[in-house]
Amino acid sequence: MQGYVALPNYRNYWIDAGYEAELEAVATALATRDKDAVFAAMSDSWLEDCTLSGSANRVREGIEAWFDAGVSAPILVPSSTSGGQIKAFAELFNTFR
Protein backbone atom coordinates (compact mmCIF):
# COMPACT_ATOMS: atom_id res chain seq x y z
CA MET A 1 0.00 0.00 0.00
CA GLN A 2 3.07 2.23 0.32
CA GLY A 3 2.96 3.02 -3.40
CA TYR A 4 -0.72 3.92 -3.33
CA VAL A 5 -0.49 6.28 -0.36
CA ALA A 6 2.28 8.15 -2.18
CA LEU A 7 -0.23 9.21 -4.85
CA PRO A 8 -2.32 12.32 -4.11
CA ASN A 9 -5.44 10.99 -5.85
CA TYR A 10 -5.53 7.91 -3.62
CA ARG A 11 -4.85 9.97 -0.51
CA ASN A 12 -7.72 12.31 -1.44
CA TYR A 13 -10.05 9.35 -1.91
CA TRP A 14 -9.17 7.88 1.48
CA ILE A 15 -9.47 11.29 3.16
CA ASP A 16 -13.00 11.55 1.70
CA ALA A 17 -13.68 8.01 2.97
CA GLY A 18 -12.92 9.08 6.54
CA TYR A 19 -9.23 8.46 7.01
CA GLU A 20 -8.14 12.09 7.16
CA ALA A 21 -5.76 11.73 10.12
CA GLU A 22 -3.95 8.75 8.63
CA LEU A 23 -3.53 10.27 5.20
CA GLU A 24 -2.50 13.69 6.47
CA ALA A 25 0.18 11.93 8.54
CA VAL A 26 1.23 10.04 5.40
CA ALA A 27 1.48 13.31 3.45
CA THR A 28 3.63 14.86 6.18
CA ALA A 29 5.90 11.81 6.25
CA LEU A 30 6.21 11.83 2.46
CA ALA A 31 7.15 15.52 2.51
CA THR A 32 10.00 14.78 4.91
CA ARG A 33 10.93 11.51 3.14
CA ASP A 34 10.42 9.56 6.36
CA LYS A 35 9.61 6.04 5.17
CA ASP A 36 9.14 4.70 8.72
CA ALA A 37 6.59 7.44 9.47
CA VAL A 38 4.70 6.55 6.27
CA PHE A 39 4.36 2.96 7.49
CA ALA A 40 3.42 4.10 10.99
CA ALA A 41 0.67 6.36 9.60
CA MET A 42 -1.06 3.45 7.86
CA SER A 43 -3.29 2.38 10.76
CA ASP A 44 -4.48 -1.17 11.27
CA SER A 45 -8.12 -0.07 10.93
CA TRP A 46 -7.39 1.65 7.60
CA LEU A 47 -5.49 -1.40 6.30
CA GLU A 48 -8.27 -3.75 7.42
CA ASP A 49 -10.90 -1.60 5.68
CA CYS A 50 -8.94 -1.27 2.43
CA THR A 51 -7.33 -4.68 2.02
CA LEU A 52 -8.10 -8.35 2.44
CA SER A 53 -5.66 -10.95 3.67
CA GLY A 54 -5.68 -14.29 5.35
CA SER A 55 -7.35 -17.57 4.56
CA ALA A 56 -9.41 -18.19 1.45
CA ASN A 57 -12.57 -18.15 3.61
CA ARG A 58 -11.63 -14.78 5.13
CA VAL A 59 -11.00 -13.29 1.68
CA ARG A 60 -14.31 -14.65 0.30
CA GLU A 61 -16.18 -13.28 3.33
CA GLY A 62 -14.47 -9.91 2.90
CA ILE A 63 -15.44 -9.71 -0.76
CA GLU A 64 -19.04 -10.55 0.15
CA ALA A 65 -19.01 -7.84 2.83
CA TRP A 66 -17.72 -5.34 0.25
CA PHE A 67 -20.54 -6.32 -2.13
CA ASP A 68 -23.05 -5.97 0.73
CA ALA A 69 -21.64 -2.48 1.43
CA GLY A 70 -22.23 -1.44 -2.19
CA VAL A 71 -18.86 -2.09 -3.80
CA SER A 72 -19.67 -3.30 -7.29
CA ALA A 73 -16.24 -3.73 -8.89
CA PRO A 74 -13.53 -4.57 -6.36
CA ILE A 75 -10.01 -4.57 -7.74
CA LEU A 76 -8.12 -7.63 -6.63
CA VAL A 77 -4.33 -7.48 -6.76
CA PRO A 78 -3.07 -10.70 -5.27
CA SER A 79 0.23 -11.17 -3.52
CA SER A 80 1.72 -14.25 -1.97
CA THR A 81 3.97 -14.50 1.04
CA SER A 82 5.22 -17.89 -0.11
CA GLY A 83 5.80 -17.34 -3.82
CA GLY A 84 5.82 -14.87 -6.68
CA GLN A 85 3.02 -13.20 -8.60
CA ILE A 86 2.15 -16.34 -10.59
CA LYS A 87 1.54 -18.25 -7.36
CA ALA A 88 -0.49 -15.33 -6.02
CA PHE A 89 -2.83 -15.42 -9.03
CA ALA A 90 -3.20 -19.20 -8.69
CA GLU A 91 -4.11 -18.76 -5.02
CA LEU A 92 -6.68 -16.10 -5.93
CA PHE A 93 -8.26 -18.23 -8.65
CA ASN A 94 -8.41 -21.23 -6.30
CA THR A 95 -10.15 -19.05 -3.70
CA PHE A 96 -13.08 -18.42 -6.04
CA ARG A 97 -13.45 -21.83 -7.71
Protein Blocks (a to p, Z undefined) as FASTA:
>chain_A
ZZmmmpmklmmmmmmnopammmmmmmmmmmnopaklmmmmmcfklmmmmpcedjfklmmm
mmmmmmmnopabdcdddddfkbcfklmmmmmmmmmZZ
